[in-house]
């Protein structure tokens, strides 16, 4: 708990600090996040080879389903990033928009960019036939993101945005817009 509190304080300090600091920190954190995802992809393919796991094969549907998920996930991720940029922020918690974003894909999920990444990883696993990417590493990444969002990002958002974020969090699901509460 002590370490997560320090991490929350650091995010808050940078997010509410100078533009210069945000411009330096945000790309570094973004690069680390995408490097982490690349590591998961590498580890999943290595795991498949090491354990001789069979390939997912719903020929020809595997490739089609995987490609559709990758393209849809990329579109959702890009659209989410565009909405952040439009209000002068980035998806990186260290350089967020100055106000709560609840339009576009953010009406349906609090983290649509991450939902898009999950879709891409699952789709890549299906398209490439990787059991470990589709059914081990993607769910593991989801679990890690849920933990990080619940224990670090969301407490910082409540601290920075207050009651507006609390109400938004009650109304909108974290990743998957299964149902929207009114």
Buried (B, 14 or more C-beta within 10 A) or exposed (E): EEEEEEBBEBBBEBBEEEEEBBEEBBBEBBEEBEEEBEEBBEBBBEBBEEEEBEEBEEEEEBBEBBBBBBEBBBBBBEBBBEBBEEEEBBBBBBBBBEEBBBEBBBBBBBBBBBBBBBBBBBBBBBBBBBBBBBBBBBEBBBEEBBEBBEBBBBBBBBBBBEEEBEEBBEEBBBBBBEEEEE
